Amino acid sequence: MFVYFFYLCRKSHIQMKIITLLCSIYLIVLVLASSLAFLPVAAVLRVATGWYDGQLKILHLFSCFWASCYTWLNPLWSVRITGRQHIDGRKACVMVSNHQSIVDILVIYRIFKHFKWVGKASLFNVPIIGWNMYLNRYVKVERTRISSQRKMLRRCEANIRNGNSIMIFPEGTRSSGRQMRDFKDGAFMIAVRQEADIIPMVIDGTAQTVQGKFPFAFQRIRLHILPAIPFEHLRNMSVSEVSRLVRQIMSDELQHMRS
C-alpha cells in the first residue's frame, strides 16, 4: 500500500518534489543507521563462522540481506529479477553484468547466490562498506596498475579453484545507461584459464535512480540473468572472441528488454 501510494503520487505529480525529497532523506538515514547496526553483526559472523565456513558463504548471504534492505525498503524503486534458476550454486563460474550505476551492486546482491565481488580498490577504503568487503574477502583491483590487475587475476583464479564464483563488471566502469561500453578481457581470461562457465546478467534502469536535485528518483529496475554459457562452447575461442560474444549476447538482451 505504501509503495502504491507513492506510485500514484508519481503518476499524478502530486507534490512529487516534496515526496522525493522526503524519501531521499529517509533513505540516507536508513543507510547510515543500518550500516552502523549491521557492521558489528558482520564482524561477529566472520569470527563465529569463518573457522568452519572457509568460503564465507554465511557472511556473504548476510551481506546480501544487508544490501537488499535498501531496495526492499525503498518506496521509490521497483525491482524485478528474473532468471535466478540459471545459476547453479554447486558450480563455480564467472558472473558478468553491465554497469549503469552503483545501485547495480545492491540489485545484484538480491540474487542471494554465493560469489566474490571484484571491485575497484577505492571502494575498499570507504568506511563500513569497504570494511565489510574486507571481511568477505572480496577481490580488489586498481585498474591503472598492471601489478594490481595481475594480482586480481590470480586471486580470482584461486577463488574459482576453491569453489567460489566471481562477479565482475567487464565494462570496467559505469556506462551512460544508453549502451554498454566495450568489455575488458579480464573476466573472460579467468573463464578460459579455469575452464569455467560464464553467466551473463543484464541490468537496466539503475542509471536513472540518482538524478536531478534530489539524491534518489522514482525508477523501475530490471535484472535478467541469462542461461550459463558452458565453457565447452568456448573452448576453441580466444579470450577476445569470448569477450565480444558475451558482449553481443548481453547487448541484444538489453535491447530486447527495452523493446
C-alpha positions as CSV (number, residue, x, y, z in Angstrom):
1,M,0.0,0.0,0.0
2,F,2.9,2.3,0.9
3,V,4.6,1.7,-2.5
4,Y,1.3,2.1,-4.3
5,F,0.7,5.5,-2.7
6,F,4.0,6.8,-4.0
7,Y,3.3,5.3,-7.4
8,L,0.0,7.3,-7.6
9,C,1.8,10.4,-6.5
10,R,4.3,9.9,-9.3
11,K,1.6,9.4,-11.9
12,S,-0.4,12.4,-10.8
13,H,2.7,14.6,-9.9
14,I,1.0,15.5,-6.6
15,Q,3.7,17.2,-4.6
16,M,6.2,14.8,-6.2
17,K,9.3,17.0,-5.5
18,I,8.4,17.2,-1.8
19,I,7.8,13.4,-1.6
20,T,11.0,12.6,-3.4
21,L,13.0,14.9,-1.1
22,L,11.4,13.2,2.0
23,C,12.1,9.8,0.6
24,S,15.7,10.7,-0.1
25,I,16.2,11.9,3.4
26,Y,14.6,8.7,4.7
27,L,16.9,6.6,2.6
28,I,20.1,8.4,3.7
29,V,19.1,8.0,7.3
30,L,18.3,4.3,6.7
31,V,21.7,3.7,5.1
32,L,23.6,5.4,7.9
33,A,21.6,3.7,10.7
34,S,21.6,0.2,9.2
35,S,25.3,0.4,8.4
36,L,26.2,1.1,12.0
37,A,23.9,-1.7,13.1
38,F,24.9,-4.3,10.6
39,L,28.7,-4.0,10.5
40,P,29.1,-5.4,14.0
41,V,26.9,-8.3,13.1
42,A,29.0,-9.0,10.0
43,A,32.2,-8.9,12.2
44,V,30.7,-11.4,14.7
45,L,29.6,-13.7,11.8
46,R,33.1,-13.6,10.4
47,V,34.6,-14.7,13.7
48,A,31.8,-17.2,14.6
49,T,31.5,-18.9,11.3
50,G,34.8,-18.3,9.5
51,W,36.6,-21.2,11.2
52,Y,34.3,-23.8,9.5
53,D,32.9,-21.8,6.6
54,G,36.1,-21.3,4.6
55,Q,34.2,-19.8,1.6
56,L,32.4,-17.3,3.9
57,K,29.1,-18.2,2.4
58,I,27.2,-17.3,5.6
59,L,28.7,-13.9,5.8
60,H,28.1,-13.2,2.1
61,L,24.4,-14.2,2.5
62,F,24.2,-11.7,5.4
63,S,25.7,-9.1,3.1
64,C,23.1,-9.9,0.5
65,F,20.4,-9.3,3.1
66,W,22.1,-6.1,4.3
67,A,22.3,-4.7,0.7
68,S,18.8,-5.9,-0.2
69,C,17.2,-3.9,2.6
70,Y,18.0,-0.7,0.7
71,T,15.9,-1.8,-2.2
72,W,13.2,-3.6,-0.2
73,L,12.6,-0.6,2.0
74,N,12.9,2.0,-0.8
75,P,9.5,3.3,-1.9
76,L,11.0,5.0,-4.9
77,W,12.4,1.8,-6.6
78,S,10.6,-1.1,-8.1
79,V,13.0,-4.1,-8.7
80,R,12.2,-7.1,-10.8
81,I,14.7,-10.0,-11.0
82,T,14.3,-12.9,-13.4
83,G,16.4,-15.9,-14.3
84,R,17.7,-16.9,-10.9
85,Q,17.2,-20.6,-11.9
86,H,20.1,-20.2,-14.4
87,I,22.6,-20.1,-11.5
88,D,23.9,-23.5,-10.3
89,G,25.1,-22.8,-6.8
90,R,27.1,-26.0,-6.8
91,K,29.4,-24.9,-9.6
92,A,31.9,-22.1,-9.5
93,C,31.5,-19.8,-12.5
94,V,32.3,-16.3,-13.8
95,M,29.3,-13.9,-13.5
96,V,29.3,-10.7,-15.5
97,S,26.9,-7.8,-15.7
98,N,26.7,-4.5,-17.5
99,H,27.2,-1.5,-15.2
100,Q,25.0,1.6,-15.1
101,S,25.1,2.8,-11.5
102,I,26.4,2.0,-8.1
103,V,22.9,0.8,-7.4
104,D,23.7,-2.2,-9.6
105,I,25.6,-3.6,-6.7
106,L,22.5,-3.5,-4.4
107,V,20.3,-5.1,-7.1
108,I,22.8,-7.9,-7.8
109,Y,23.1,-8.8,-4.2
110,R,19.4,-9.6,-4.3
111,I,20.0,-12.8,-6.3
112,F,21.2,-14.3,-3.0
113,K,23.8,-16.5,-4.6
114,H,27.3,-17.0,-3.4
115,F,30.1,-15.2,-5.2
116,K,33.1,-12.9,-4.6
117,W,32.8,-9.4,-5.9
118,V,35.7,-7.9,-7.9
119,G,35.7,-4.2,-7.1
120,K,37.9,-1.1,-7.5
121,A,40.3,-0.6,-4.7
122,S,38.8,2.8,-3.7
123,L,35.6,1.1,-2.6
124,F,37.6,-0.9,0.0
125,N,38.6,2.4,1.5
126,V,35.0,3.5,2.1
127,P,34.2,3.3,5.8
128,I,31.8,0.5,6.8
129,I,31.2,-0.6,3.2
130,G,34.8,-1.2,2.5
131,W,35.3,-2.9,5.8
132,N,32.6,-5.4,5.0
133,M,34.3,-6.1,1.7
134,Y,37.5,-6.9,3.5
135,L,35.5,-9.2,5.9
136,N,34.1,-11.1,2.9
137,R,37.5,-11.4,1.3
138,Y,36.2,-9.8,-1.9
139,V,38.8,-9.0,-4.6
140,K,40.1,-5.5,-5.2
141,V,41.8,-4.1,-8.2
142,E,43.4,-0.8,-9.2
143,R,42.7,-0.5,-12.9
144,T,45.6,1.8,-13.6
145,R,48.2,-0.6,-12.1
146,I,49.3,-3.6,-14.1
147,S,50.6,-5.3,-11.0
148,S,47.2,-4.9,-9.3
149,Q,45.4,-6.3,-12.3
150,R,47.7,-9.4,-12.3
151,K,47.1,-9.9,-8.6
152,M,43.4,-9.7,-9.2
153,L,43.5,-12.3,-11.9
154,R,45.5,-14.7,-9.6
155,R,43.1,-14.2,-6.8
156,C,40.0,-14.7,-9.0
157,E,41.5,-17.9,-10.4
158,A,42.3,-19.2,-6.9
159,N,38.7,-18.4,-5.9
160,I,37.3,-20.4,-8.9
161,R,39.5,-23.4,-8.0
162,N,38.3,-23.1,-4.4
163,G,34.7,-23.3,-5.5
164,N,33.8,-19.6,-5.3
165,S,32.1,-17.9,-8.2
166,I,33.2,-14.4,-9.0
167,M,31.2,-11.3,-10.1
168,I,32.7,-8.7,-12.4
169,F,31.6,-5.7,-14.3
170,P,33.5,-6.3,-17.6
171,E,33.0,-2.7,-18.8
172,G,35.4,-1.7,-16.0
173,T,33.4,1.4,-15.1
174,R,29.8,2.7,-15.4
175,S,28.2,3.4,-18.7
176,S,25.8,6.2,-19.5
177,G,22.9,3.6,-19.5
178,R,22.1,4.0,-23.2
179,Q,24.5,1.3,-24.4
180,M,27.3,-0.8,-22.9
181,R,30.9,0.1,-23.1
182,D,33.5,-2.2,-24.7
183,F,34.4,-5.1,-22.4
184,K,37.7,-5.6,-20.8
185,D,39.2,-9.1,-21.2
186,G,39.9,-9.9,-17.5
187,A,36.7,-11.8,-16.7
188,F,36.9,-13.9,-19.8
189,M,40.6,-14.6,-19.4
190,I,39.7,-16.1,-16.0
191,A,36.9,-18.2,-17.5
192,V,39.2,-19.5,-20.3
193,R,42.1,-20.3,-18.0
194,Q,39.9,-22.0,-15.4
195,E,37.5,-23.6,-17.9
196,A,34.6,-22.0,-16.1
197,D,31.1,-21.4,-17.4
198,I,30.1,-17.7,-17.8
199,I,26.7,-16.4,-16.5
200,P,25.7,-13.1,-18.2
201,M,23.4,-10.7,-16.4
202,V,21.7,-7.7,-17.9
203,I,20.5,-4.8,-15.7
204,D,18.5,-1.8,-16.8
205,G,17.0,1.2,-15.1
206,T,19.7,2.0,-12.5
207,A,21.3,4.8,-14.4
208,Q,18.2,7.0,-13.6
209,T,18.0,6.1,-9.9
210,V,20.1,9.1,-8.9
211,Q,19.3,12.3,-10.8
212,G,18.2,15.9,-10.5
213,K,18.3,17.9,-7.3
214,F,17.5,15.0,-5.1
215,P,19.7,12.0,-4.2
216,F,17.2,9.5,-5.4
217,A,14.4,9.2,-8.0
218,F,11.4,7.1,-8.9
219,Q,12.6,4.2,-11.1
220,R,11.7,0.7,-12.3
221,I,14.8,-1.6,-12.3
222,R,15.1,-4.9,-14.0
223,L,17.8,-7.6,-13.7
224,H,17.7,-10.6,-16.1
225,I,20.0,-13.5,-15.5
226,L,20.7,-15.3,-18.8
227,P,21.4,-19.0,-19.2
228,A,25.0,-20.0,-18.4
229,I,27.4,-20.2,-21.4
230,P,29.2,-23.6,-20.9
231,F,32.9,-23.5,-21.3
232,E,32.7,-26.3,-23.8
233,H,31.0,-23.8,-26.2
234,L,34.0,-21.5,-25.8
235,R,36.9,-24.0,-25.8
236,N,38.2,-23.2,-29.3
237,M,37.8,-19.4,-29.0
238,S,40.3,-16.8,-28.0
239,V,39.8,-14.5,-24.9
240,S,38.9,-11.6,-27.1
241,E,36.5,-13.6,-29.1
242,V,34.7,-14.8,-25.9
243,S,34.6,-11.2,-24.7
244,R,32.9,-10.0,-28.0
245,L,30.5,-12.9,-28.0
246,V,29.3,-12.3,-24.4
247,R,29.0,-8.6,-25.0
248,Q,26.9,-9.2,-28.1
249,I,24.6,-11.6,-26.2
250,M,24.2,-9.1,-23.4
251,S,23.7,-6.1,-25.7
252,D,21.0,-8.0,-27.6
253,E,19.2,-8.8,-24.4
254,L,19.4,-5.2,-23.2
255,Q,17.7,-4.1,-26.4
256,H,15.1,-6.8,-26.1
257,M,14.3,-5.7,-22.5
258,R,13.7,-2.2,-23.7
259,S,11.6,-3.2,-26.7
